[in-house]
């Protein structure tokens, strides 16, 4: 008889991570599924499917079933979770009969969206499903004392959403969730290149530009990068050179929304906890935290110390896994 395993899943818009107690992060795959539109068969999940984005024949489509941190396509999300849980059980070296799963949702998600995530994980083969809010998971993963009565401020900049939350005593005291994240920054870059250069680039190219020469709104030594795309006038391939200052300006508006969300959350903070924030500062997690100059820029704007989580990309997944230890102490997220 197999004992029930416990795993944590960070079901993200850009990546899905699985955490197991004995292995740590057992799996980190892009949240992409490739499907044959005629037979409705799933052809690939994760890395292989991401490689196919924008490069497939007509009958094969690469879909991202999560949008803005919540499920956009229920059936495909369930299929993706089945594949991912199967893969994770092989890697982690345990046979998952029916695991207990902790999965996180954006703090701004509705009860319907939470129920959809709960049901998708159940349908993928979980025994029990606990749902916790993403900022709480990020705080646990970053090693903050979430169950103590002190203010922990977490800014989690993911692919689809940015979550800003003040956590104290295992629950969210104040939070703002906006549907602006890494994907929006990629979209800003695509639109900018299209408008300024009449060149169309794909989302994977935009992501590469953001990671290599994308900067938060700070002064920096200018960098350049050659980019290939399709000329919208002639229809032919074209190479252009982009500068880091242009990319920074292209992302200005979206980064401004992130800053507004942080300010709004800090304004909602109870007076008693404000002192803690001045001492302890703000923790940045999520892939967006790795944007060049992000820490420096936010520190300057909100005049509070800004720290980077030890593993920004993995802190939510680590937190979901570790939350199993004190799930009974956390405020329930399913309403």
Phi, psi and omega per residue, in radians:
X1 nan 2.264 -3.107
X2 -1.531 2.397 3.079
X3 -1.363 2.691 -3.121
X4 -1.283 2.291 3.122
X5 -1.607 2.827 3.105
X6 -2.143 2.266 3.128
X7 -2.347 2.719 3.052
X8 -1.964 2.391 3.126
X9 -2.131 2.203 2.993
X10 -1.732 1.711 -3.078
X11 -1.525 1.564 -3.031
X12 -1.731 2.822 3.112
X13 -1.132 -0.678 -3.083
X14 -1.658 -0.798 -3.107
X15 -2.352 2.600 3.027
X16 -1.979 2.216 -3.130
X17 -2.062 2.515 3.105
X18 -2.103 2.280 -3.130
X19 -1.999 2.285 3.035
X20 -2.176 2.638 -3.043
X21 -1.033 -0.736 -3.029
X22 -1.490 -0.204 -3.025
X23 -2.118 -0.241 -3.009
X24 1.344 -2.362 3.104
X25 -1.305 1.869 -3.081
X26 -1.480 -0.432 -3.043
X27 -2.713 2.440 3.063
X28 -2.473 1.764 -3.054
X29 -2.213 2.555 3.041
X30 -1.062 2.505 3.134
X31 -1.435 1.237 -3.109
X32 -2.356 2.436 3.106
X33 -2.235 2.303 3.072
X34 -1.732 2.277 -3.032
X35 -2.266 2.472 3.013
X36 -1.494 1.999 -3.022
X37 -1.190 -0.383 -3.126
X38 -1.377 -0.834 -3.073
X39 -1.667 -0.193 -3.077
X40 1.117 0.348 3.118
X41 -1.426 2.531 3.055
X42 -1.445 2.107 -3.090
X43 -1.640 -0.617 -3.128
X44 -2.733 2.680 3.121
X45 -2.337 2.507 3.035
X46 1.399 -2.335 -3.025
X47 -0.993 -0.808 -3.114
X48 -1.060 -0.708 -3.122
X49 -1.200 -0.635 -3.130
X50 -1.139 -0.631 3.104
X51 -1.031 -0.457 -3.055
X52 -1.478 -0.226 -3.051
X53 -0.990 2.201 3.096
X54 1.287 0.131 -3.084
X55 -2.267 0.315 -3.013
X56 -1.826 2.715 3.009
X57 -1.176 2.961 -3.017
X58 -0.921 -0.714 -3.010
X59 -1.437 -0.140 3.106
X60 -1.902 2.210 3.108
X61 -2.161 2.426 3.057
X62 -1.700 2.049 -3.035
X63 -1.980 2.470 2.956
X64 -1.801 1.824 -2.987
X65 -1.289 -0.140 3.095
X66 -1.934 2.362 -3.139
X67 -2.232 2.281 3.114
X68 0.921 0.657 3.056
X69 1.421 -0.047 3.125
X70 -2.220 2.910 -3.034
X71 -1.288 2.202 3.083
X72 -1.754 -0.537 3.116
X73 -2.304 1.856 -2.984
X74 -1.115 -0.880 -3.057
X75 -1.092 -0.729 -3.103
X76 -1.228 -0.624 3.083
X77 -1.079 -0.747 3.126
X78 -1.068 -0.782 3.114
X79 -1.052 -0.774 -3.118
X80 -1.070 -0.769 -3.139
X81 -1.097 -0.686 3.115
X82 -1.033 -0.843 -3.138
X83 -1.073 -0.767 -3.055
X84 -1.184 -0.741 -3.139
X85 -1.162 -0.627 3.099
X86 -1.113 -0.831 -3.128
X87 -1.090 -0.763 -3.109
X88 -1.108 -0.657 -3.109
X89 -1.162 -0.599 3.104
X90 -1.184 -0.801 -3.074
X91 -1.156 -0.767 -3.053
X92 -1.339 -0.145 3.038
X93 1.318 0.401 3.029
X94 -2.259 2.640 3.113
X95 -1.589 2.046 3.135
X96 -1.523 1.947 3.031
X97 -1.295 -1.252 3.042
X98 -2.490 1.730 -3.045
X99 -1.327 2.704 2.905
X100 -1.466 2.306 -3.030
X101 -2.135 2.365 2.938
X102 -1.867 2.181 -3.124
X103 -2.246 2.600 -3.078
X104 -1.903 2.665 3.096
X105 -2.243 2.706 3.056
X106 -1.061 2.532 -3.095
X107 -1.177 -0.344 -3.140
X108 -1.597 0.101 -3.079
X109 -1.330 2.649 -3.117
X110 -1.453 2.947 -3.138
X111 -1.120 -0.531 3.118
X112 -1.175 -0.761 3.139
X113 -1.132 -0.655 3.114
X114 -1.171 -0.726 3.127
X115 -1.073 -0.693 3.137
X116 -1.072 -0.743 3.133
X117 -1.148 -0.775 3.122
X118 -0.986 -0.862 -3.095
X119 -1.162 -0.666 -3.134
X120 -1.108 -0.716 3.141
X121 -1.213 -0.670 3.082
X122 -1.081 -0.799 -3.107
X123 -1.158 -0.421 3.138
X124 -1.414 -0.062 3.032
X125 2.008 0.361 3.127
X126 -1.534 2.632 3.121
X127 -1.466 -1.044 3.098
X128 -2.111 2.510 3.118
X129 -2.157 2.133 3.016
X130 -1.852 2.410 3.100
X131 -1.977 2.274 3.025
X132 -2.187 2.785 -3.101
X133 -1.366 2.476 -3.049
X134 -0.939 -0.817 -3.125
X135 -1.082 -0.588 3.121
X136 -1.148 -0.758 3.118
X137 -1.086 -0.738 -3.139
X138 -1.092 -0.684 -3.136
X139 -1.169 -0.733 3.118
X140 -1.106 -0.786 -3.118
X141 -1.126 -0.480 3.133
X142 -1.509 0.046 3.067
X143 1.418 0.398 3.136
X144 -1.500 2.614 -3.118
X145 -1.408 1.339 -2.996
X146 -1.184 -0.427 -3.088
X147 -1.568 0.108 3.093
X148 -1.735 2.721 -3.122
X149 -1.422 1.002 3.027
X150 -2.229 2.693 -3.083
X151 -1.379 2.195 3.011
X152 -2.044 2.062 -3.137
X153 -1.806 2.174 -3.118
X154 -2.100 2.313 3.006
X155 -2.033 1.902 -3.087
X156 -1.890 1.851 -3.097
X157 -1.748 1.739 -3.087
X158 -1.684 -2.821 -3.136
X159 -1.320 -0.764 -3.070
X160 -1.819 -0.496 -3.083
X161 -2.358 2.760 2.953
X162 -2.031 2.195 -3.114
X163 -1.968 2.225 3.050
X164 -2.113 2.183 -3.088
X165 -2.526 2.545 2.985
X166 -1.836 2.122 -3.056
X167 -2.019 2.338 3.089
X168 -2.619 2.379 3.095
X169 1.051 0.663 3.045
X170 1.348 0.097 -3.140
X171 -2.389 2.938 -3.122
X172 -1.563 2.096 -3.129
X173 -1.447 -0.797 3.120
X174 -2.574 2.457 3.115
X175 -2.690 2.713 2.993
X176 -2.349 2.335 3.117
X177 -2.164 2.147 3.119
X178 -2.119 2.587 -3.076
X179 -1.558 0.979 3.063
X180 -2.268 2.196 3.142
X181 -2.701 -2.723 -3.098
X182 -1.020 -0.640 -3.130
X183 -1.114 -0.660 -3.138
X184 -1.151 -0.664 3.120
X185 -1.124 -0.695 3.092
X186 -1.073 -0.758 -3.127
X187 -1.087 -0.707 3.100
X188 -1.012 -0.724 -3.110
X189 -1.181 -0.755 3.120
X190 -1.017 -0.822 -3.104
X191 -1.145 -0.689 -3.133
X192 -1.102 -0.833 -3.110
X193 -1.118 -0.631 3.127
X194 -1.148 -0.769 -3.073
X195 -1.270 -0.783 -3.039
X196 -1.411 -0.611 -3.005
X197 -2.031 -0.063 -3.060
X198 0.993 0.629 -3.129
X199 -2.150 2.373 3.127
X200 -1.747 2.197 3.076
X201 -2.090 2.754 -3.123
X202 -1.508 2.962 -3.082
X203 -1.197 -0.525 3.124
X204 -1.209 -0.641 3.088
X205 -1.150 -0.733 -3.137
X206 -1.066 -0.703 -3.137
X207 -1.123 -0.682 3.134
X208 -1.134 -0.715 3.125
X209 -1.076 -0.809 -3.115
X210 -1.037 -0.753 -3.083
X211 -1.251 -0.591 -3.070
X212 -1.523 -0.810 -3.070
X213 -2.192 0.215 3.101
X214 -1.351 2.387 3.128
X215 -2.306 2.583 2.962
X216 -1.234 3.114 -2.975
X217 -1.374 1.161 3.097
X218 -2.266 2.800 3.041
X219 -1.321 2.437 -3.131
X220 -2.698 2.939 3.097
X221 -1.285 2.155 -3.027
X222 -1.116 2.391 3.096
X223 -2.097 2.750 3.130
X224 -2.207 2.747 3.135
X225 -2.631 2.379 3.090
X226 -1.515 2.347 -3.086
X227 -2.286 2.434 3.097
X228 -1.891 2.438 3.111
X229 -2.712 -2.919 3.131
X230 -1.872 2.219 3.116
X231 -1.210 2.160 -3.075
X232 -1.299 -0.278 3.141
X233 -1.488 -0.915 -3.075
X234 -1.600 -0.346 -3.091
X235 1.408 0.065 -3.089
X236 -1.730 2.754 3.072
X237 -1.073 2.532 -3.110
X238 -2.539 2.514 3.096
X239 -1.888 2.298 3.093
X240 -2.231 2.812 3.092
X241 -1.918 2.170 3.132
X242 -1.862 2.576 3.108
X243 -1.881 2.628 -3.078
X244 -1.124 -0.519 -3.131
X245 -1.183 -0.608 3.112
X246 -1.160 -0.748 -3.105
X247 -1.140 -0.696 3.101
X248 -1.023 -0.799 -3.125
X249 -1.186 -0.570 3.123
X250 -1.117 -0.535 -3.093
X251 -1.649 0.010 -3.010
X252 -0.942 -0.821 -3.050
X253 -1.131 -0.802 -3.121
X254 -1.132 -0.689 3.116
X255 -1.142 -0.582 3.086
X256 -1.075 -0.667 3.112
X257 -1.110 -0.672 3.131
X258 -1.101 -0.777 -3.133
X259 -1.103 -0.723 3.114
X260 -1.044 -0.723 -3.128
X261 -1.119 -0.692 3.133
X262 -1.144 -0.808 -3.134
X263 -1.073 -0.760 -3.110
X264 -1.094 -0.677 3.138
X265 -1.185 -0.751 -3.141
X266 -1.125 -0.568 3.106
X267 -1.188 -0.496 -3.134
X268 -1.444 -0.038 -3.041
X269 -1.237 2.315 3.063
X270 -1.057 2.534 -3.060
X271 -0.964 -0.674 -3.101
X272 -1.058 -0.559 -3.074
X273 -1.560 -0.250 -3.088
X274 -1.042 -0.650 3.140
X275 -1.074 -0.689 3.114
X276 -1.061 -0.674 -3.068
X277 -1.159 -0.693 3.122
X278 -1.067 -0.709 -3.130
X279 -1.296 -0.818 -2.954
X280 -1.605 -0.417 3.106
X281 1.356 -2.848 -3.040
X282 -2.090 2.457 3.105
X283 -1.831 2.283 3.107
X284 -1.739 2.281 3.029
X285 -2.438 3.106 -3.091
X286 1.541 2.824 -3.091
X287 -1.043 -0.591 -3.120
X288 -1.122 -0.374 3.134
X289 -1.165 -0.325 -3.090
X290 -1.540 0.001 3.088
X291 -1.059 2.339 -3.101
X292 -0.903 2.258 3.027
X293 1.383 0.052 -3.076
X294 -1.062 -0.827 -3.095
X295 -1.078 -0.804 -3.111
X296 -1.106 -0.768 -3.102
X297 -1.114 -0.842 -3.116
X298 -1.143 -0.676 3.119
X299 -1.019 -0.691 -3.122
X300 -1.237 -0.658 -3.050
X301 -1.331 -0.685 -3.042
X302 -1.799 -0.032 3.066
X303 0.887 0.728 3.064
X304 -2.380 2.536 3.141
X305 -1.022 2.378 3.122
X306 -2.056 2.140 -3.134
X307 -1.980 2.625 3.082
X308 -1.633 2.350 3.092
X309 -1.083 2.658 -3.106
X310 -0.967 -0.753 3.078
X311 -2.240 1.442 -3.014
X312 -0.945 -0.692 -3.088
X313 -1.250 -0.476 -3.015
X314 -1.869 -0.108 -2.976
X315 -1.078 -0.593 3.127
X316 -1.171 -0.747 -3.134
X317 -1.151 -0.743 3.116
X318 -1.089 -0.722 3.132
X319 -1.107 -0.694 3.136
X320 -1.120 -0.698 3.134
X321 -1.154 -0.762 -3.097
X322 -1.306 -0.382 -3.127
X323 -1.109 -0.352 3.138
X324 -1.007 -0.539 -3.096
X325 -1.140 -0.732 -3.096
X326 -2.253 0.771 3.141
X327 -1.086 -0.552 -3.113
X328 -1.206 -0.383 -3.124
X329 -1.472 -0.364 -3.063
X330 -1.421 2.647 3.105
X331 -1.220 2.367 -3.123
X332 -1.115 2.454 -3.116
X333 -1.683 -0.337 3.109
X334 -1.491 2.134 -3.127
X335 -1.774 nan nan
